Amino acid sequence: MNANIAEFLRASSQRHPDAPAVVVGGLRYTWAEVDRAADSYAAGLVARGLHAGDRVALLLGNSYEFVIAYYGAARAGLVSVPLNPAYTSAEVAVLLADSDARMLVVQPSTRQVGEDAAAALPGCEVLCVSDPEWAAIGETGRGMALAEVATSPDALALLLFTAGTSGRPKGAMLTHGALRANIEMLTALSDPPAVVDNDVVLAVLPMFHVYGLNTVLGLAVAVGATCVITDRFDPVDSLRLIVDNKVTTVAG
């Protein structure tokens, strides 16, 4: 068995290729589109010289790019390090050093913080999702076939840092098997089920936190539910999204 969490995405794309997977900012992406984009991104990262086990930090808010970066990294055997996009450059620098990140993915609003944080780490490349280089990685990987390597349940998938409220932030090591176990326990619920494939889930909880990342996004991907992604909770905007997209499930 391939325990890679990205296999959940593959399975949903095979069951519901044309069904809506991600809705964000007025754009809609099908399961087939998300799966192909993750494939291309994964192959592009490998072509760029990243190897299984390398760390890729994500200084991103909830977004389509986050989804592709996360599942693409997993498919390439890389370890994602989601970081709070509200962190300062000093805070990010500590976590990049602790995780030994090879790449930091940023968005326009976090670019300066990311570049300042990575300046002292010559081995850490900064990649902004708004730059042509981000698109170029996907283009490089388009049509390339990754070697099919079965991921062990014990392989590391995520490094998630604690908030550091009682001292220095600590990196929690989460394996593919651990993330799958959480999702599989949730999918085993039946009275009522947690989320099913015809649900529409509002993904407003931060994806740099394990609840938003695995219990919300991961569960929706595993069952093939539609994810309506927004980066922050605003009562009026969130209610509008719920009505406009016929949201059935809100995790909070």
Phi, psi and omega in degrees: 000137174270112185275001183303131182296338178291346176294334175298319178295316180300315183295319180293325179290332178281326179283319186226062187303324186259001180282152180291129180257311184229131174238124181206130176056035180085355179259147180233135180235135178278168178298321179296321180293318180295317181296317179295319180295319177296320177300311183296318180296317179299312181295323179295322178294319178295318178296335180280352176108006177279145184238159180309133180095343177295148182265134175238113181274145182238108177258067189229146168279179177299124185194166174298321180298324177299314181301314182293317180297320183290307183286329176295317178297317179299316182296330179275000180081014180270167182250121179278143177233083180291134181236149178294119182293354177270358181293154174278168180298324179295319179293318180295320181301318180298316183287326175297318180292316181297322183273349183057048184294136176270337182214146175236119179264126184234170173242170183308320183287343180246004184302310184297316178300315181296316181294320178295320182292322184275353185301327182271002182239088186300339181272003183250113179275140177257130182232123180259134185291347178267356182270154176303333182296326177298311178297326182295327178297315177296321179294321179299320183277349184297125178085350176281142179257122175284145176297130181284104179241123181290127180276131178287147175302335182273357180288140181289132179248324188221143163244113179245124183270139174292166184287342179075027181290336181243024181148199181294137177303142182242138181275116176274126183268114182246126182271166174301320180296320180293317180295319178296319182299318178300313181293318182293326175294323180289321179289342179283344178294137185227349186223075000271166174293152180292304179212140177236173191294336179265011174282156171240116189256130173276113180261086181250339176293143187297133181282352174280355177254147187296330180294308180295327185282314188258314184285330179265292183295309184300318180293317179299318179296319183295323183264347180087026176280156178281134178255119172263110190260132172220153191271340179207155181273119170233127186306312183291311180298320182293319177297322178297316178298320180297316181288312185296326185256005180055047180297136180252339186224129175234119176269134181210000000 
